[in-house]
């Protein structure tokens, strides 16, 4: 388990990797990396509902990846929030 902390794109708080949701970019596709095993560039969001909601509302993954990531990953993130 990694000791390195990651920063939430919404609240900017640093936390352990396993306390956050990882969104991986692999070959231009964005996926929620539930097992932290996917390669590619990652962005992190706290599991707190307010951080997930802010990320969706303000499209903060666009800023993290410096491009338009599309609406599909935001929909998946919303579904992830509701399922947990």
VOPAGU-2260 file (C-alpha; in pm, 1 decimal, decimal comma):
REM VOPAGU-2260
SITE   aa  ch    i         X         Y         Z
SITE  UNK   A    0       0,0       0,0       0,0
SITE  UNK   A    1     137,2     337,5    -102,2
SITE  UNK   A    2     223,7     591,6     165,0
SITE  UNK   A    3     215,3     876,3     -87,0
SITE  UNK   A    4     -77,7    1111,1     -48,2
SITE  UNK   A    5    -294,3    1233,2    -334,7
SITE  UNK   A    6    -490,9    1557,3    -363,4
SITE  UNK   A    7    -867,5    1577,2    -422,8
SITE  UNK   A    8    -954,1    1787,8    -730,6
SITE  UNK   A    9   -1253,0    1940,7    -544,6
SITE  UNK   A   10   -1145,6    2027,8    -189,3
SITE  UNK   A   11    -767,3    2010,4    -252,1
SITE  UNK   A   12    -719,8    1808,3      68,5
SITE  UNK   A   13    -440,7    1550,7      67,0
SITE  UNK   A   14    -536,4    1195,9     164,8
SITE  UNK   A   15    -407,2     844,6     124,3
SITE  UNK   A   16    -473,0     703,9    -222,9
SITE  UNK   A   17    -708,7     433,7     -94,7
SITE  UNK   A   18    -932,5     693,2      74,4
SITE  UNK   A   19   -1007,5     857,2    -263,4
SITE  UNK   A   20   -1177,6     771,8    -591,6
SITE  UNK   A   21    -927,9     743,5    -878,2
SITE  UNK   A   22   -1025,3     840,4   -1231,5
SITE  UNK   A   23    -774,0     703,0   -1481,4
SITE  UNK   A   24    -712,0     827,6   -1834,0
SITE  UNK   A   25    -602,6     547,3   -2063,2
SITE  UNK   A   26    -569,6     613,2   -2436,0
SITE  UNK   A   27    -814,4     904,9   -2419,2
SITE  UNK   A   28   -1076,2     707,1   -2224,7
SITE  UNK   A   29   -1170,6     793,7   -1865,4
SITE  UNK   A   30   -1253,5     517,6   -1617,9
SITE  UNK   A   31   -1320,2     492,4   -1245,0
SITE  UNK   A   32   -1032,3     280,5   -1117,4
SITE  UNK   A   33   -1189,7      97,4    -823,9
SITE  UNK   A   34    -890,7    -130,8    -762,4
SITE  UNK   A   35    -612,1     123,5    -826,6
SITE  UNK   A   36    -456,7    -115,2   -1077,8
SITE  UNK   A   37    -514,9      66,6   -1406,9
SITE  UNK   A   38    -223,2     245,9   -1564,3
SITE  UNK   A   39    -232,7     590,2   -1715,3
SITE  UNK   A   40    -269,1     932,6   -1562,7
SITE  UNK   A   41    -492,0     958,5   -1257,2
SITE  UNK   A   42    -703,4    1226,6   -1092,8
SITE  UNK   A   43    -851,0    1184,2    -746,2
SITE  UNK   A   44   -1176,7    1284,0    -576,7
SITE  UNK   A   45   -1270,0    1243,4    -209,1
SITE  UNK   A   46   -1546,4     994,5    -139,0
SITE  UNK   A   47   -1741,1    1271,0      37,9
SITE  UNK   A   48   -2070,8    1347,5    -142,0
SITE  UNK   A   49   -1996,1    1721,0    -146,8
SITE  UNK   A   50   -1662,9    1666,6    -326,2
SITE  UNK   A   51   -1820,0    1435,3    -583,6
SITE  UNK   A   52   -2105,7    1682,8    -639,7
SITE  UNK   A   53   -1864,8    1976,0    -679,6
SITE  UNK   A   54   -1650,6    1779,8    -925,1
SITE  UNK   A   55   -1957,5    1704,1   -1135,4
SITE  UNK   A   56   -2109,1    2052,7   -1110,1
SITE  UNK   A   57   -1791,5    2242,4   -1200,2
SITE  UNK   A   58   -1646,5    1976,5   -1434,4
SITE  UNK   A   59   -1323,7    1973,0   -1233,4
SITE  UNK   A   60   -1183,6    1673,4   -1420,8
SITE  UNK   A   61   -1160,8    1897,3   -1728,1
SITE  UNK   A   62    -927,6    2122,7   -1530,1
SITE  UNK   A   63    -727,0    1832,7   -1385,8
SITE  UNK   A   64    -668,6    1678,1   -1727,9
SITE  UNK   A   65    -652,3    2013,6   -1911,9
SITE  UNK   A   66    -902,4    1896,4   -2174,3
SITE  UNK   A   67   -1272,6    1818,6   -2218,6
SITE  UNK   A   68   -1322,2    1473,7   -2067,5
SITE  UNK   A   69   -1684,4    1438,0   -2183,0
SITE  UNK   A   70   -2002,1    1384,5   -1986,2
SITE  UNK   A   71   -1983,2    1003,6   -1960,1
SITE  UNK   A   72   -1731,1     999,8   -1674,0
SITE  UNK   A   73   -1931,1    1260,7   -1481,4
SITE  UNK   A   74   -2242,2    1042,4   -1515,5
SITE  UNK   A   75   -2045,2     739,6   -1392,0
SITE  UNK   A   76   -1913,3     944,0   -1100,1
SITE  UNK   A   77   -2270,9    1044,5   -1009,7
SITE  UNK   A   78   -2379,4     679,9   -1023,9
SITE  UNK   A   79   -2080,6     581,9    -810,5
SITE  UNK   A   80   -2184,8     837,6    -548,1
SITE  UNK   A   81   -2541,6     704,6    -538,1
SITE  UNK   A   82   -2430,4     341,4    -510,5
SITE  UNK   A   83   -2207,7     407,2    -206,8
